[in-house]
Amino acid sequence: METTATATEMKNNFGKYLDLVMNGHEVIVTRNGKEVGRLIPKAKSITFLTDSLTGILKGTGSIESARDEALREKYENID
């Protein structure tokens, strides 16, 4: 489950959002209507990293294609 919070809400109610993350929820942080970050449970971050590397480790991807995809994802929404 995802919850969205503005940076100000996050600042003023950090404990509330930390509890949500500790209970398995993901919190999307926005500023001026744009996503600036996410808080995710530790287990999910480990799964995300593992899933990201799976294609490379299985030989179904390459480091170059993984790098290109990561750069595309990182910079495609920057204004």
C-alpha positions, -999 to 999 in steps of 0.1 A, spaced: 0 0 0 12 35 -8 6 67 10 15 102 -3 26 130 20 39 165 13 74 174 26 57 196 53 33 168 64 63 145 66 83 170 87 54 176 111 43 140 114 74 119 109 65 94 136 32 86 119 48 80 85 77 60 101 51 37 117 34 32 83 67 22 68 75 -1 97 42 -18 90 50 -25 54 36 6 37 55 28 12 53 66 17 58 88 -13 71 123 -4 61 152 -26 72 189 -28 53 214 -49 32 185 -63 62 165 -75 75 132 -61 109 138 -45 114 106 -26 100 74 -11 103 57 22 101 20 18 104 -9 43 139 -24 45 127 -58 33 113 -41 2 145 -23 -5 165 -55 -4 139 -72 -27 142 -42 -51 180 -44 -53 178 -82 -58 153 -79 -85 173 -52 -102 204 -74 -103 186 -106 -113 187 -100 -150 224 -92 -150 232 -122 -128 212 -146 -149 229 -133 -180 197 -119 -195 209 -84 -193 241 -65 -195 257 -39 -172 255 -14 -200 217 -19 -205 211 -18 -168 231 14 -165 213 30 -194 179 20 -179 189 34 -145 200 67 -160 168 69 -180 147 63 -150 167 87 -128 167 117 -153 135 113 -173 113 133 -149 137 161 -141 126 196 -151 
